Amino acid sequence: MADDKTILVVGTYDTKDDELNYLSDCIRGQGGKVRSMDVSVLGDPSVPTDHSKHEVAEAGGSSIQAAIDSGDENHAMQIMAEGAAALALRLYREGKIDGVIVLGGTMGTDLALDLCAALPLGVPKYVVSTVSFSAMLPPERLAPDIQMILWAGGLYGLNSVCKSSLSQAAGAVLGAARAVEAPRRDKPLIGMTSFGKTVLRYMVRLKPALEERGFEVAVFHATGMGGRAFEGLAAEGAFACVFDFAPQEVGNHLFGSGISAGPDRMSNAGARGIPQLVAPGCYDLVDFVGWQAAPERLKDRETHAHNRLLTSAVLDPDERREVARAICGKLADAKAPVAFLLPLEGCNEWDREGADLHDAEGLVAFCDEIGTACPQNVALHRLEAHINDADFSDAALAIFDQWVAEGVVKK
């Protein structure tokens, strides 16, 4: 077993010294190495860490004294978060760490989200937190491959309950650092959004066709976190082109659903100059958590229960127009070509003519509003097809092939 992987262990050593040292000992006990980073403000660790709180604050362009003088714990920890993120990224680029694990309550978790977001996809990043999986964690702050472990019984001091969490976390981060196959960049990457094949099916035809053309295809499940991962990679410029055919998260956010990919959904590819093929898969539905009450704006709507976790509310014609305007507004500032494929016969399997959620009036209202609101920088392609028809996928491939031939999509 490899014994040369180094894990960055991060936390407030003035208040969690015992817990952090126990975590480090577990990593070393499995043959791993540790670099310690102290993100405390007021106190000091029992023994010096590899990276002191002073070094952390200075990495973010500030100082511990400035954090203390602020007189506000929130502001002070944001100083430390900025420094911790910058320092961790530098250590990774210098080849000094292979993974990171951060320990904390709400303060430490707030910092951990910034630190993990700063590291590239493929770097093992674990957060052991008393608030893991909590609704207070906004999806737009979660790194695409972040891993969270609930720190049960870990608010204050070591005990057998929290040792169980910490020891598992030590094994998880070290094992990940040893096993990870980081994303390769030997083929240009296509980012595609979709849902399962029961509602959207184009990826079944498109993925192998794009792979035959020499591209790698990553399909993202557009149910909040999948869209967040998609947007995170788009913001890094990771994609050669995107097939953003399931922008339902735009409507989710617009109508106050908790299943959101954040306010920048459908914005990052355009901002980074990535060519976009766009279609309105499931535009007519807004997802919400199935075991919670519907958002206020969606009460008394017809709903489709996908499972016990996920329910979809069906939008009326005026609401569909609102979604159309929101999507078009997202595309207006794109810095690369955008093609909008508008399937005039429906945009998910449940809204085909004769299907349970078919609404001819609503579909016409949406298509009309897209035609009115579509910005000048977007090429609108009206298709006499359903989004799940082969004709739709073939039209998308034809545009893509033209872009490749013209050099819009780099191969």
Sequence and secondary structure as in RCSB ss.txt:
>XXXX:A:sequence
MADDKTILVVGTYDTKDDELNYLSDCIRGQGGKVRSMDVSVLGDPSVPTDHSKHEVAEAGGSSIQAAIDSGDENH
AMQIMAEGAAALALRLYREGKIDGVIVLGGTMGTDLALDLCAALPLGVPKYVVSTVSFSAMLPPERLAPDIQMIL
WAGGLYGLNSVCKSSLSQAAGAVLGAARAVEAPRRDKPLIGMTSFGKTVLRYMVRLKPALEERGFEVAVFHATGM
GGRAFEGLAAEGAFACVFDFAPQEVGNHLFGSGISAGPDRMSNAGARGIPQLVAPGCYDLVDFVGWQAAPERLKD
RETHAHNRLLTSAVLDPDERREVARAICGKLADAKAPVAFLLPLEGCNEWDREGADLHDAEGLVAFCDEIGTACP
QNVALHRLEAHINDADFSDAALAIFDQWVAEGVVKK
>XXXX:A:secstr
     EEEEEE TTTSHHHHHHHHHHHHHTT EEEEEE  SS   SS  SB HHHHHHHTT  HHHHHHT  HHH
HHHHHHHHHHHHHHHHHHTT  SEEEEEESHHHHHHHHHHHHHS TTS EEEEETTTT TTS GGGS TT EEEE
 TT SSS  HHHHHHHHHHHHHHHHHHHH      SS EEEEEE  TTT  HHHHHHHHHHHTT EEEEEETTTH
HHHHHHHHHHTT  SEEEE  THHHHHHHTT S    TTTTTHHHHTT  EEE  TTTTEEEEETTS   GGGTT
  EEE SSSEEEEE  HHHHHHHHHHHHHHHTT SS EEEEEETT SSGGGSTTSTT  HHHHHHHHHHHHHH  
TTEEEEEESS TTSHHHHHHHHHHHHHHHHHTSS  
